[in-house]
Amino acid sequence: MKIRWLRVAFAAIATLITPMALSSGVAFALAPYTCTWTGGGGNANFSTAANWSGCNSAAPQAADGDSLVFNNASSGQTLNNDISGLHIANILMQGSNTGSITLTGLAISLSGGITDTSSSFNNNINVPITLTASNQTFASSGHASDGFGALLTLGTNNITFNAGANAGGFFLSGGLAGSGTITANSTGAANSSSSLNTLLVQAGTSTYSGTINVTGTAMLVVDYSSGNPLGTATINIANGAAFVVQGSGDTATIPNTISVAGKGPLTYGAIESCLGLAQGCQNDNKDSTITFSGTVTLTGDTQVYNGNYFSAQTTTPANSATFNFASLTTNGHALTVQPNSNTILAGQAASASANAPGTPNTGVALASAHPAITLGVTMAAAATILGIARISNRKLSARTVRSRR
């Protein structure tokens, strides 16, 4: 009997408290919500309930795992996350915006992923992000690019940056941490500028130690103006994808272990030197040297390239690019340079053609270029002929003796 009365009492209290809580703006979130930014609260703070719709008449709650939607109402605005410990399931940016959307403020944790379908302008997520679940996708299918201006921490979680046919790609300038696998993928058509800049990493020294897989027609563009933005990552460049080395200086050292094949999405090269400018390769007028101090393995015939990645070189540029490989494993594949690109192979790459399939080296071409070698070959041939003649003469003499007997 007492238990029944307690249940009745608690139900009555709940009935009285719920309307009071709702009228006072206090949220009792029982499940994650899809919160859409309206900006009706008179400020740019996440914690203002009137700035959101669909959010249970409240602002997003730190532990709820809500999904946040930013559309035309967010266009051209800088929005501030002032909610400490905010956990988000998904972030969606959409609409035909008239200006960039920029998120700033306190760090967030993310369990679902980020999708950008905006049709114009670049959007910026400048809050530190920590992934709390694996196999997340950051997807861009509109014309906008997405910038990440604060630290992205993966932990052991995997993430895919997927750029659609017309997407601008992703720009990471806040640094990388963790060991989860990163996949940079593009579904843009080969020989099309839509496949450019799928993942541009511009940061100082990174603590990242995972594996980066570059697939489809994606380009991994890394800025080495200061430090190594990829840490100790292992980099795998699939046939049809590309790795572009850029920076404001004229030298770069790549300590990472790399596997690579092909000629890249625009068929110029699977590895490109783009040093001399902070961004882009146009009007690059500096000689450059890229030193690959880590092991580079060819998984197929591979071409490297120096110059503007937006158009193939038709005349040899004045500036050269030297690709110096400290440790190169060809696996019988050829390493070549794009014609008219003033590209020089050095280190182990200088003799890489010896491991490539083709016409066996008989020594004839080498001999013709070096008189000393020619003389040596001639003398060796003469000695061989003389030796054969002596042997034949001995056999003939032996036969003569036997016939006389």
DRENRONU-860856 format. One line per 4 residues: for each residue x, z, y of N, C-alpha, C. Coordinates in steps of 0.05 Angstrom, whole numbers. Layout:
BEGIN
X:Z:Y:X:Z:Y:X:Z:Y  ...
***
This chain:
BEGIN
17:0:-24:0:0:0:17:0:25  38:17:25:56:18:48:70:-9:53  78:-22:31:92:-48:34:73:-69:47  47:-68:38:28:-87:50:25:-82:79
23:-57:88:19:-51:116:44:-59:132  68:-56:120:92:-65:134:93:-95:138  84:-110:118:82:-139:121:63:-147:143  41:-134:144:21:-140:165:33:-134:193
47:-112:194:58:-103:220:79:-123:230  97:-132:212:117:-151:219:105:-178:227  84:-187:213:71:-212:221:59:-210:248  47:-187:255:35:-183:281:56:-184:303
79:-171:298:100:-170:318:111:-199:322  114:-214:300:124:-241:303:104:-258:319  78:-254:315:58:-269:330:60:-264:359  66:-239:367:68:-232:395:94:-242:407
116:-241:392:142:-247:404:146:-277:408  136:-294:389:142:-322:390:133:-335:416  107:-331:425:100:-344:450:116:-334:473  122:-308:473:138:-296:495:166:-310:496
178:-314:472:204:-326:471:204:-355:481  183:-370:473:181:-398:481:177:-400:511  160:-382:522:154:-383:551:178:-375:568  196:-359:556:219:-351:571:243:-369:568
240:-390:551:261:-410:547:281:-402:526  276:-380:511:294:-372:490:287:-388:465  308:-399:452:304:-417:429:306:-402:403  287:-407:385:289:-397:358:290:-421:340
314:-433:337:317:-457:322:318:-452:293  299:-463:279:298:-459:250:311:-482:235  318:-504:248:330:-527:235:345:-543:256  365:-560:248:378:-577:267:359:-596:281
364:-602:306:347:-619:322:363:-643:332  349:-664:339:361:-687:353:356:-683:383  377:-676:397:375:-669:426:384:-693:442  366:-703:459:371:-727:475:375:-718:504
397:-727:516:403:-719:544:384:-734:563  371:-718:581:354:-729:601:365:-725:629  382:-704:632:393:-698:658:373:-686:678  352:-675:668:331:-664:686:336:-636:696
359:-624:689:363:-596:696:377:-592:723  384:-613:737:396:-610:763:426:-605:762  438:-604:738:467:-602:735:476:-618:710  502:-616:704:512:-632:682:520:-614:658
509:-590:656:517:-571:635:501:-574:610  514:-573:587:501:-574:561:481:-550:558  487:-528:570:472:-503:565:445:-502:580  440:-522:597:415:-522:612:394:-536:596
373:-521:589:353:-531:571:338:-555:582  334:-556:609:320:-578:621:335:-604:620  360:-604:612:375:-628:610:371:-643:584  354:-631:566:350:-643:540:321:-646:533
316:-665:515:289:-667:503:293:-667:473  271:-660:459:272:-660:430:289:-638:418  295:-618:434:314:-597:426:300:-570:424  275:-570:416:260:-545:412:257:-530:438
253:-545:460:249:-533:487:273:-516:495  297:-524:486:320:-508:492:345:-527:494  367:-515:500:393:-529:498:402:-528:469  422:-545:462:433:-543:435:444:-515:430
440:-506:406:450:-479:398:477:-482:383  495:-463:388:522:-466:378:524:-471:348  508:-456:333:511:-457:304:491:-475:290  473:-488:305:451:-503:292:460:-529:278
481:-542:288:488:-568:278:470:-589:287  462:-589:312:444:-609:324:459:-636:326  443:-657:329:454:-684:335:449:-689:365  469:-700:379:466:-705:408:465:-735:413
445:-743:430:441:-771:437:446:-774:467  462:-794:474:467:-800:502:461:-829:507  443:-835:526:434:-862:531:435:-869:560  417:-885:570:418:-894:598:417:-871:617
404:-849:610:402:-826:628:429:-813:632  448:-818:614:475:-807:617:494:-826:630  485:-850:636:502:-871:646:517:-863:672  543:-868:672:559:-863:696:563:-833:702
557:-816:683:559:-787:688:582:-774:672  592:-752:683:610:-735:669:595:-710:662  592:-705:636:576:-683:626:594:-661:615  585:-636:619:602:-613:613:592:-596:590
607:-594:568:600:-576:547:609:-548:554  591:-531:561:597:-503:568:587:-484:547  582:-494:523:572:-477:500:596:-472:482  604:-447:481:627:-439:464:620:-441:434
639:-452:419:635:-454:390:613:-474:381  608:-494:397:587:-513:392:593:-530:367  576:-529:347:578:-545:323:557:-568:325  566:-593:321:549:-616:324:550:-632:297
527:-642:289:526:-659:265:535:-687:273  522:-699:293:528:-727:300:526:-730:330  541:-750:340:540:-758:368:532:-788:368  512:-795:383:503:-822:386:503:-831:415
517:-852:421:517:-864:448:504:-891:446  484:-896:463:468:-921:460:458:-930:488  446:-954:488:434:-964:513:451:-985:527  439:-998:546:453:-1017:563:461:-1003:589
482:-987:586:490:-969:608:501:-984:632  498:-972:655:509:-983:680:535:-969:688  545:-951:671:570:-937:676:578:-922:651  603:-913:652:614:-899:629:601:-871:626
600:-862:601:592:-835:594:617:-819:588  621:-797:600:644:-780:596:636:-752:588  646:-742:565:641:-715:557:666:-698:561  663:-676:575:686:-658:579:678:-629:572
696:-611:575:690:-583:571:702:-571:547  687:-552:534:697:-536:512:698:-552:486  714:-543:467:718:-556:442:692:-556:425  690:-576:408:667:-578:390:677:-581:361
661:-575:342:666:-582:314:645:-602:306  653:-620:288:636:-643:281:635:-647:251  611:-650:241:608:-653:212:597:-680:203  586:-696:221:573:-721:214:587:-746:222
595:-748:247:608:-772:257:598:-780:284  608:-803:294:602:-813:321:595:-842:319  572:-850:331:564:-878:331:559:-887:360  571:-909:368:568:-920:395:557:-948:392
533:-952:402:520:-979:402:517:-989:431  530:-976:450:527:-983:478:536:-1012:482  522:-1026:500:527:-1054:503:547:-1060:525  555:-1039:540:575:-1044:562:588:-1018:569
611:-1020:583:626:-998:593:639:-981:571  662:-970:578:677:-953:559:668:-925:562  664:-911:539:656:-883:539:679:-865:531  679:-841:542:702:-823:538:692:-796:527
704:-787:505:698:-761:494:724:-744:498  725:-729:519:749:-715:527:747:-685:521  735:-679:498:734:-651:489:749:-650:462  764:-628:457:777:-626:431:757:-626:408
762:-641:387:744:-644:365:758:-635:339  744:-618:324:754:-610:298:734:-619:277  743:-635:257:725:-644:236:721:-621:216  696:-617:208:689:-596:189:679:-607:163
678:-633:160:669:-646:136:684:-672:133  687:-681:108:703:-705:102:686:-730:103  699:-753:101:687:-779:100:668:-785:123  676:-777:147:661:-783:171:669:-811:181
650:-823:196:655:-849:207:651:-848:237  671:-858:252:667:-863:281:663:-893:283  639:-901:290:631:-930:289:625:-940:316  634:-964:322:628:-977:347:618:-1005:341
594:-1012:349:583:-1038:344:574:-1053:369  577:-1039:392:571:-1052:418:596:-1063:430  595:-1070:456:618:-1080:470:636:-1058:481  626:-1034:480:641:-1012:493:664:-1003:475
684:-991:488:706:-978:474:703:-948:477  713:-933:458:710:-904:459:738:-891:461  741:-875:482:766:-861:486:764:-832:478  785:-821:466:786:-793:458:810:-781:472
805:-766:493:826:-756:511:835:-728:504  826:-717:483:835:-690:475:842:-690:445  853:-668:436:864:-667:408:842:-672:388  847:-689:369:830:-694:346:843:-681:321
830:-661:311:841:-646:288:825:-653:263  838:-664:243:824:-672:219:824:-651:197  845:-633:197:848:-616:174:855:-634:150  841:-629:128:845:-646:104:822:-667:102
806:-669:123:782:-687:122:790:-716:128  777:-734:114:781:-763:119:763:-774:140  772:-794:154:756:-806:175:761:-837:176  739:-851:182:741:-881:185:734:-889:213
751:-904:227:745:-916:252:737:-945:246  711:-951:250:701:-977:242:691:-992:267  704:-1014:273:696:-1030:296:681:-1055:286  658:-1060:298:642:-1083:290:652:-1109:302
637:-1130:299:646:-1157:307:652:-1159:336  637:-1145:353:640:-1147:382:650:-1121:395  659:-1103:379:666:-1076:389:693:-1076:404  696:-1057:422:721:-1055:437:742:-1038:423
734:-1022:404:753:-1006:390:754:-977:399  776:-963:391:779:-934:396:806:-929:408  808:-911:427:832:-904:441:837:-874:439  859:-867:425:865:-838:421:889:-831:439
885:-815:459:906:-807:477:911:-777:477  896:-762:462:898:-733:462:914:-721:439  923:-737:421:939:-728:399:923:-725:373  938:-725:351:926:-723:324:939:-699:309
922:-685:294:932:-663:277:918:-664:251  931:-653:230:919:-652:203:932:-671:184  920:-673:160:932:-690:139:911:-707:125  887:-708:134:866:-725:122:873:-754:126
861:-771:109:866:-800:111:850:-812:134  863:-829:149:851:-845:170:849:-874:162  825:-886:163:822:-914:158:813:-928:184  829:-948:192:821:-964:215:812:-991:205
787:-997:209:775:-1021:197:761:-1038:219  762:-1064:216:746:-1081:233:733:-1103:217  708:-1109:225:694:-1131:212:693:-1156:230  709:-1156:251:711:-1179:269:723:-1202:254
715:-1226:262:724:-1250:249:754:-1254:255  769:-1264:235:797:-1271:239:799:-1293:260  822:-1293:273:828:-1312:295:808:-1309:318  799:-1285:322:780:-1279:343:789:-1254:358
787:-1255:385:796:-1231:400:779:-1207:395  756:-1210:381:739:-1187:375:752:-1168:355  773:-1177:342:787:-1160:323:810:-1144:335  814:-1146:361:836:-1133:374:831:-1104:380
852:-1088:380:851:-1060:389:831:-1043:374  830:-1045:348:812:-1029:333:819:-999:336  844:-993:335:853:-965:339:878:-965:355  877:-956:380:900:-954:397:907:-924:400
931:-918:392:941:-890:393:961:-887:416  955:-872:436:972:-868:459:975:-838:464  996:-827:453:1000:-798:457:1029:-792:452  1038:-768:459:1065:-760:454:1069:-753:425
1087:-736:419:1093:-729:391:1069:-716:378  1063:-725:354:1040:-716:339:1048:-700:315  1031:-682:306:1036:-666:282:1021:-678:257  1009:-701:260:994:-713:239:1012:-720:215
1003:-715:190:1020:-720:167:1005:-734:144  983:-747:150:967:-760:129:974:-789:125  955:-804:115:958:-833:109:939:-849:127  949:-870:139:933:-888:156:931:-915:142
906:-923:135:901:-949:122:889:-967:143  901:-990:147:891:-1010:167:880:-1033:150  854:-1038:152:841:-1057:134:824:-1077:150  813:-1096:135:797:-1117:148:814:-1133:167
803:-1138:191:818:-1152:212:827:-1132:234  831:-1108:226:838:-1087:245:866:-1089:255  871:-1078:279:897:-1075:290:903:-1046:296  925:-1036:287:934:-1009:294:955:-1013:316
948:-1006:341:965:-1010:364:976:-982:372  1002:-979:371:1014:-952:376:1033:-954:399  1029:-936:419:1045:-935:443:1068:-915:439  1093:-925:440:1116:-908:436:1131:-902:462
1116:-901:484:1128:-895:510:1141:-868:510  1129:-849:495:1141:-822:494:1134:-810:467  1155:-805:451:1151:-793:425:1139:-811:404  1132:-799:381:1119:-814:359:1091:-805:356
1071:-821:364:1043:-812:363:1032:-809:335  1046:-820:315:1035:-819:288:1048:-798:270  1065:-781:281:1077:-760:266:1092:-771:241  1087:-759:218:1100:-768:193:1081:-784:176
1061:-797:188:1041:-811:173:1053:-834:156  1041:-839:133:1046:-863:117:1027:-884:126  1037:-908:132:1021:-930:144:1019:-953:124  994:-960:117:990:-983:99:975:-1005:114
988:-1028:117:976:-1051:132:967:-1071:111  941:-1074:108:931:-1093:88:934:-1122:98  934:-1141:79:936:-1169:86:912:-1177:104  918:-1187:128:897:-1194:147:895:-1174:170
907:-1151:168:908:-1131:189:935:-1132:202  940:-1115:223:965:-1116:237:973:-1089:248  999:-1086:253:1011:-1062:265:1026:-1072:290  1018:-1062:314:1029:-1071:339:1044:-1048:351
1070:-1052:358:1087:-1032:370:1088:-1038:400  1079:-1020:417:1080:-1025:445:1090:-1000:460  1098:-1004:485:1108:-982:501:1121:-992:526  1126:-974:544:1138:-982:570:1168:-987:569
1181:-976:547:1210:-981:544:1215:-1006:529  1241:-1011:524:1249:-1035:510:1259:-1029:482  1257:-1003:473:1265:-996:446:1244:-977:435  1242:-977:408:1224:-958:394:1236:-954:366
1234:-929:357:1242:-922:330:1218:-913:314  1213:-926:291:1190:-920:274:1200:-906:249  1196:-880:247:1207:-865:224:1188:-866:200  1165:-877:203:1144:-875:182:1149:-894:159
1139:-886:135:1139:-903:112:1116:-923:115  1122:-949:111:1103:-970:117:1102:-990:94  1077:-998:87:1074:-1021:69:1058:-1042:85  1065:-1068:81:1053:-1088:98:1053:-1115:83
1034:-1132:91:1033:-1159:80:1017:-1177:100  1023:-1203:99:1006:-1222:113:1016:-1230:141  999:-1242:156:1005:-1252:183:987:-1240:204  971:-1220:197:953:-1208:217:928:-1223:221
909:-1211:237:883:-1223:241:883:-1249:256  904:-1253:273:906:-1278:289:927:-1296:278  938:-1290:254:957:-1306:239:984:-1310:254  991:-1292:273:1017:-1293:286:1037:-1275:272
1028:-1251:264:1046:-1233:251:1032:-1207:243  1040:-1196:221:1029:-1170:212:1042:-1147:226  1066:-1151:237:1078:-1131:255:1086:-1146:280  1079:-1134:303:1085:-1148:329:1100:-1129:347
1120:-1140:361:1134:-1125:383:1119:-1131:409  1110:-1110:421:1096:-1112:447:1108:-1092:466  1134:-1088:465:1148:-1069:482:1152:-1081:510  1155:-1063:529:1161:-1072:556:1138:-1066:575
1114:-1061:565:1091:-1054:582:1077:-1031:569  1064:-1014:586:1050:-991:575:1026:-1000:559  1013:-1021:567:990:-1031:551:990:-1061:552  982:-1073:530:980:-1102:529:1007:-1116:527
1007:-1141:521:1032:-1156:517:1036:-1179:537  1017:-1182:555:1020:-1204:574:1043:-1199:593  1057:-1221:600:1078:-1220:620:1101:-1201:612  1105:-1198:587:1127:-1181:577:1153:-1196:581
1172:-1186:597:1196:-1200:603:1221:-1185:595  1219:-1167:575:1242:-1151:567:1250:-1157:538  1276:-1159:534:1286:-1159:506:1279:-1132:494  1272:-1132:468:1264:-1107:456:1276:-1105:428
1279:-1080:419:1289:-1074:392:1271:-1053:379  1261:-1059:356:1246:-1040:341:1262:-1033:316  1268:-1007:313:1283:-998:290:1265:-983:271  1262:-994:247:1246:-982:226:1265:-964:210
1266:-938:216:1284:-920:202:1273:-910:176  1246:-913:172:1234:-906:147:1234:-930:128  1224:-926:104:1223:-948:85:1200:-966:90  1205:-992:91:1185:-1013:94:1183:-1029:68
1159:-1031:57:1155:-1045:32:1136:-1068:36  1144:-1092:28:1127:-1116:29:1110:-1117:5  1084:-1118:9:1065:-1121:-14:1055:-1150:-16  1066:-1167:1:1060:-1196:1:1078:-1209:21
1078:-1236:21:1094:-1250:42:1085:-1240:69  1104:-1235:87:1098:-1222:112:1112:-1236:135  1098:-1238:158:1109:-1251:182:1108:-1231:205  1130:-1231:221:1131:-1213:244:1132:-1231:269
1128:-1218:292:1122:-1234:316:1130:-1219:341  1138:-1234:362:1145:-1223:388:1129:-1238:409  1114:-1223:426:1101:-1236:448:1072:-1228:451  1058:-1245:466:1030:-1241:473:1012:-1244:448
998:-1223:440:982:-1225:416:956:-1239:421  949:-1245:446:924:-1259:452:926:-1289:450  951:-1299:447:954:-1328:443:981:-1333:431  983:-1352:413:1008:-1358:399:1028:-1371:419
1054:-1366:414:1074:-1377:430:1077:-1407:424  1076:-1424:444:1081:-1452:440:1109:-1460:449  1121:-1444:466:1149:-1448:474:1163:-1422:470  1189:-1423:465:1204:-1399:459:1207:-1382:484
1198:-1357:483:1200:-1340:506:1229:-1332:512  1235:-1325:537:1262:-1318:545:1270:-1291:533  1250:-1273:530:1256:-1247:519:1255:-1247:488  1273:-1233:476:1275:-1232:447:1265:-1205:437
1259:-1204:411:1252:-1179:397:1268:-1178:371  1282:-1156:368:1297:-1152:344:1283:-1132:326  1277:-1140:302:1265:-1122:282:1288:-1113:263  1296:-1087:266:1318:-1076:251:1307:-1058:229
1311:-1066:204:1300:-1052:181:1323:-1037:167  1321:-1010:167:1342:-994:154:1339:-994:124  1314:-995:114:1308:-995:86:1284:-1013:81  1290:-1036:68:1269:-1056:64:1267:-1063:34
1243:-1060:23:1238:-1068:-5:1220:-1092:-4  1229:-1115:-13:1214:-1140:-10:1196:-1145:-34  1203:-1134:-58:1187:-1140:-82:1185:-1170:-88  1205:-1185:-80:1205:-1214:-84:1189:-1229:-64
1179:-1216:-43:1163:-1230:-23:1181:-1238:1  1172:-1258:15:1187:-1268:38:1180:-1254:64  1201:-1248:80:1197:-1237:107:1206:-1259:126  1187:-1269:143:1193:-1291:161:1185:-1283:189
1192:-1300:208:1185:-1296:236:1166:-1318:245  1150:-1312:265:1132:-1332:275:1148:-1352:292  1144:-1378:287:1160:-1397:303:1156:-1394:333  1177:-1401:348:1176:-1401:377:1172:-1373:389
1178:-1352:373:1173:-1325:384:1199:-1310:391  1222:-1323:388:1248:-1311:394:1251:-1284:380  1246:-1284:354:1247:-1259:338:1271:-1259:321  1285:-1236:320:1310:-1234:305:1307:-1213:284
1315:-1219:259:1314:-1200:237:1342:-1187:234  1343:-1161:232:1368:-1147:230:1366:-1125:208  1390:-1113:203:1391:-1093:182:1386:-1106:155  1372:-1093:137:1367:-1104:110:1350:-1129:111
1335:-1132:133:1318:-1156:136:1334:-1181:139  1359:-1179:148:1376:-1202:152:1382:-1216:126  1382:-1201:104:1387:-1214:78:1362:-1213:60  1339:-1208:72:1314:-1206:57:1307:-1232:42
1316:-1255:53:1309:-1280:41:1322:-1283:13  1344:-1267:8:1357:-1269:-18:1339:-1259:-40  1320:-1242:-33:1301:-1231:-53:1275:-1246:-54  1272:-1266:-37:1247:-1280:-35:1247:-1303:-55
1223:-1311:-66:1222:-1333:-85:1229:-1359:-70  1240:-1378:-84:1246:-1404:-72:1268:-1418:-89  1281:-1438:-77:1301:-1453:-91:1326:-1435:-96  1335:-1433:-121:1359:-1416:-126:1382:-1424:-109
1398:-1405:-100:1421:-1410:-84:1444:-1418:-102  1451:-1444:-102:1472:-1454:-119:1500:-1451:-106  1500:-1445:-80:1525:-1442:-67:1534:-1467:-52  1520:-1489:-57:1528:-1514:-44:1526:-1513:-14
1502:-1503:-5:1499:-1502:24:1519:-1483:37  1524:-1460:23:1543:-1441:34:1571:-1453:35  1578:-1467:14:1605:-1479:13:1609:-1500:35  1588:-1516:40:1591:-1537:60:1595:-1525:88
1587:-1501:92:1589:-1489:118:1616:-1474:122  1630:-1469:99:1655:-1454:101:1677:-1468:85  1696:-1481:99:1718:-1496:85:1733:-1479:65  1738:-1454:72:1753:-1437:53:1738:-1434:27
1712:-1431:28:1696:-1428:4:1696:-1455:-11  1696:-1477:4:1697:-1503:-8:1723:-1507:-24  1745:-1499:-12:1771:-1501:-26:1772:-1484:-51  1761:-1459:-49:1760:-1441:-72:1744:-1453:-95
1720:-1464:-88:1703:-1475:-108:1717:-1499:-121  1730:-1516:-105:1744:-1539:-116:1766:-1531:-135  1782:-1511:-127:1804:-1502:-144:1794:-1491:-170  1772:-1475:-168:1761:-1463:-193:1750:-1485:-211
1738:-1506:-199:1728:-1528:-216:1751:-1543:-229  1773:-1547:-213:1796:-1561:-224:1808:-1546:-247  1810:-1519:-244:1822:-1502:-265:1804:-1504:-290  1779:-1504:-286:1760:-1506:-309:1764:-1532:-324
1766:-1554:-309:1769:-1580:-321:1796:-1582:-336  1817:-1571:-323:1843:-1571:-336:1843:-1555:-362  1829:-1532:-361:1828:-1516:-385:1814:-1531:-408  1792:-1544:-401:1777:-1559:-421:1795:-1581:-433
1810:-1594:-415:1828:-1616:-424:1849:-1606:-443  1861:-1582:-437:1881:-1571:-455:1869:-1565:-483  1845:-1553:-482:1833:-1547:-508:1828:-1572:-524  1818:-1593:-511:1813:-1618:-525:1838:-1630:-536
1860:-1628:-520:1886:-1639:-529:1896:-1625:-554  1893:-1597:-554:1901:-1582:-577:1886:-1590:-602  1860:-1593:-600:1843:-1602:-622:1852:-1629:-633  1858:-1647:-614:1867:-1673:-622:1893:-1673:-637
1913:-1657:-628:1939:-1654:-641:1936:-1643:-669  1918:-1623:-672:1913:-1611:-698:1903:-1631:-718  1885:-1648:-709:1873:-1669:-726:1895:-1689:-735  1913:-1695:-716:1934:-1715:-722:1953:-1704:-743
1959:-1678:-741:1977:-1665:-761:1965:-1666:-789  1938:-1659:-790:1925:-1659:-816:1924:-1687:-828  1921:-1708:-812:1919:-1735:-823:1946:-1744:-834  1968:-1735:-822:1994:-1742:-832:2000:-1729:-859
1989:-1705:-863:1993:-1692:-888:1978:-1707:-910
***
